Amino acid sequence: MAQKGVQLDRETFSCSICLDLLKDPVTIPCGHSYCMKCIKQHWDGELIHSCPQCRQSFTPRPVLLKNTMLAALVEELKKTGPPPAPADLCYAGAGDVSCDVCTGRKLRACKSCLVCLISYCKKHLQSHYNVAQLKKHKLVEPSKKLQENICSRHDEVMKLFCRTDQQSICSLCSVDEHKGHDTVSAAAERTERQRELEGSRLNIQQRIQDGEKEVKLLQQEVEAVNGSAEKAVEDSEKMFTELIRLMEKRSSDVKQQLRSQQEREVSGVRELQEKLEQEISELKRRDAELKLLSHTEDHNHFLLSYPSSLPALSEATHSSSINIRPLRYFEDVTEALSAVRDKLQDVLLREEWTNVSPTEVEVLLPAAEPTSRAGFLTYSQEITLDPNTADTQLVLSEGSRKATHMKQHQSYSSHPDRFTRFRQVLSRESLTGRCYWEVERRGRGVDVAVSYKNISRAGGGGESLFGLNDKSWSLVCYQNSYSFLYNSIKTPVSGPLSSRVGVYLDHRAGVLSFYSVSETMTLLHRVQTTFTQPLHAGVCLYYGVTAEFCKLK
């Protein structure tokens, strides 16, 4: 209970401006007390002097004298030590922005002021809500980087931006080392760059939408491939089942026919066999009678019986009926089945019968890079140059397929896509999928390149030069050598020198290859990466050089 009383006393003896214990307390005519420094600063520059709490005004400005009784009470209260922090306040921990006004153990800041350049906890922030002058200050989420807004040279808030030097400055800088420069307020520059940022976000969001559409189309393609494959498997199983059923039926029919023929053949043989056995039995009986007659001793009986005992024998009816063909009764059927088997094997084992078409293979697997010029030409891409991108020292001809470096500047109209720092030009065509083209060069040197469309057109320091950034890839073709450039990294390239360079692009597979083209094709350099945007073909020319994109069809 005593502790609660101390807490009430501290609140009673706190300044309503700084929210801390009174320092050099003064009491103004309305009866409210403040720190002498706080109320003086509050009244400085004001035409009407009023109380921050009750708004009573005073004319003339009151003379402030230290209230010694309040001062003594505050000093006595300080000896009791700081009160415990209310439950709803949190002390600043590692990684937190702490309140710059708190003494002792600091509370976590809830706002930072861009005018005061100070961070405040909830308690010390109240003056920014109660004091009219402080209400105009810009409050933001707590930040540890407030001091970055202070000019290190003049120790003033940097409220200006120098567009010439691309840096924030204070008002003294603008009349000193930045005098005569293109300067604007930081707010104006923020507005301009915010507009650019929103444009970039719109571009990114559009690319996200386009990418999601492509992913959806690819998913639909996968589902179509899977559905088609499942149907093909189901249909093939049905057809093979029907073929097997038909084969089994034909096998049963042939078996039944063979058994029927077997029964007919055996029945005929059995019938002939029985007939022969009967004839043999009869002949044996006649032979026994003749044998008995031949042994009689009575001559008269022999002579009387002989003519009747030897009737003329009928011709044997079986002599031409027996034609033994062991194991050859059914070989005509075997030969016929053998011929059918050979035909089926020829159909089932024929190579093209089981191969998947090239179109279907391309859906499932990335195509291998061609191995001959004829193979590359199947992917030939007509390239025409975009005059809106050509530097003013380049002249386009041959239906915008040829670029020539001239000493005189051409009177081209101003265009945001035009290169202004280097003698470069990009193609009209946006390149995706698999493409192939050839560039014929004449002169000292040509850079044969591919680039994203959003490459800088006027930036210095390599921002707009092919190969010196992460938006372009360039094969540098000198008179006596080659080299490859990407993101300012130069790679020496060896290979036969030729006036013609072939470029093969497989955008989906992330393959970019450069070839020396003469009677044969020789690989100079291959890149394996991931392309995130459509590409455009381009060339950069040295003085007096020409480069022509060849007609390949």
C-alpha positions, 0 to 999 in steps of 0.5 A: 500500500505504501508503494502505491502511495509513492507511485501516486506521488511520483505522478503528482510531481511529474512534468506533463511536458517531458513526463519525468520528475520536475527539474527546477520546478516552477508554478505558473499563475494558473497553478500548474507546475512544470520544469523551468526548461520545458515551459520556457521552450514551450513558450519560446516563439509563441505570441500567446503564452498559455498553460499546456494543460488548462490552456489559460493564457497570460499577458504579459509572459509570466516571470518564472521563479523556482518553486523551492518547496516543490524542488525539496519534495522532488529531491526527497522523492528521488531518494525513494528510488525509481518505481517499478515499471507498469505491467503494460510497459516492456523493457528494451532487449537485444535487437529492440529500439530503446527509448532515448528519453528514459533514464536508468533501465530503458523501455522499448520505443514505440515510435521514432520522430523524424524531426526530433531524431529521437525514439520514444516509449509510450510514456514519453511519446505523449507530448507529441500528441498533446503539444500543438507544435509536436503534433506536426512532427513525423512519427514512424515505426521505431528505427535504429537508423535515425542518425543516418538522417544527420549530415556528418559534416554540418550536424544538421538534418538532411532534408534535401537530395542532390540529383547530381551526386545522387545523395542526401544533403542538408541545407548547408551542403546545398550552398557549399560543396553542392552549390549549383547542383540539381537539388530537390527536397527529400520528399520530392525525390521520394515521390519520384522514386516511389513512382519508379518503384511502383512501376517496377512492382507493376512490372514484377507483378505482371511477370509473376502473373505471366509466370503463373500463367505459364506454370498453369499451362505447363501443368495442363500440359503435364496433365494432358501428357499423363492423360494421353499416356494413361489412355494409350496404355489402357487402349494398348492393353485392351488391344493386346488382350483382344489379340491374345483372346483371338490367338487363344481362340484360333489356337483352340480352333486349330487344335479342334480341327487337328483332332477332328482330322486325326479322328478321320485319319485314324478311323480310315486306317482302322477300317482298312486294317480290319478289312485286311485282317479279314482277308488274311483270316480267309486266306489262312483258312483256304491255305489250310484246306489246300494243305490238307488236300495236298496230303491226301493219298486218294488220287481220285478224291484229290482229282475230284476236289481240286477244281472246286478247291482253287477258285480264282482269287479276287484282286487284293483291294488294299494294294493301293490304299495304304500310303504310310506318311510317318509324322507328315500328316499335319505338317501343312498346318505347322507350316501355315502356323509358322508363316503366321508366327513369322508375320506377327514377329515382323510386325511386333518387333518392327522398330518404328512400331514401338518408337514414340514420335519426335514431337512427343519426345520433345514434350517429355525431354529437352532436345539434344543440341544439333550436331550438324549445320543442317540440324541447326538450320531446322531452328533458324530464326529470322532476325531484324534490328530495331531502329529505335534501339540503334545508337546514332552512329549506326546505320541500318540497311538490308531490311534492318538486318545489317548494321554499319558503324559511321563516323557521323551521327545520324538524325534519329528521333529521341527514343527511350529504347535507344543506346546512347553510350555504346554503338549497340542495337537489339533485335525486334524479335523476342527470343524464346524456345529453340532458335538459331541465327548467324552473324556475318562480320566485316572489320576489326571487331564485333560483339555478338550478344543476347540481352534482356530487353530491360538492359540500361540504354544510357548508364555508364560503368558497364550498365549498358554495354553487352557482357558487363552486366548480368542482363547480357551475354557477349562473344567478343570477336576480334580480328585474331581472337575471341573472348566471352563476357558476362557480368564483367567476367572475361573468359578467353575463347579458342577456336578457328577464326571465321567471319561468320558466327552461329548462335544457338539458343535453347531458352527453356533448357538455359543453353546458349552456344556460339559457333565458328561457321565456315565449311564446318561448325566448331563450338567456341563457347557454351553457357548453361544457365537459367534465363528469367526473361525473353532474350533479344539478339544484339551486336556492338560494333567497332569503328568502320565495322559492319555486321549482318544477320544472315538469311538462312531460309 
